[in-house]
Amino acid sequence: MDEQEFRTRSDEALQALYRKLSHASEQYDFEPDFNSGALAIEFEEPKAKFVVSPNTPVRQIWVSAHSKSFKLDWNRDKNAFVLADTQQTLEQMIAGAIGQLIGEPVTL
């Protein structure tokens, strides 16, 4: 994947995730913020912040959550950024991370 294709796909993925998070934030206790190409998800209780951002040189989306770093690659078959270890899409991974933090299943 060249740089331009990565930028397009990562921007589309983050914008779609932001829309879903904005909708879900009405039901769950967190606040998404999409600024300068990075997506932050902030929690009041427990106090936490997840960051989702593109890393263009390596063509990955990186997620910082639960004091860990996750690196997702583009999967053409799933037409999504995917975590190699679990095969979760970006949306599934974020929903699971939020659910783990707030102690209830989250649907995006």
Stockholm file with secondary structure:
# STOCKHOLM 1.0

chainA/1-108         MDEQEFRTRSDEALQALYRKLSHASEQYDFEPDFNSGALAIEFEEPKAKFVVSPNTPVRQIWVSAHSKSFKLDWNRDKNAFVLADTQQTLEQMIAGAIGQLIGEPVTL
#=GR chainA/1-108 SS CCHHHHHHHHHHHHHHHHHHHHHHTTTSSCEEEEETTEEEEEETTTTEEEEEEEEGGGTEEEEEETTEEEEEEEETTTTEEEETTTTEEHHHHHHHHHHHHHTSCCCC
#=GC SS_cons         CCHHHHHHHHHHHHHHHHHHHHHHTTTSSCEEEEETTEEEEEETTTTEEEEEEEEGGGTEEEEEETTEEEEEEEETTTTEEEETTTTEEHHHHHHHHHHHHHTSCCCC
//
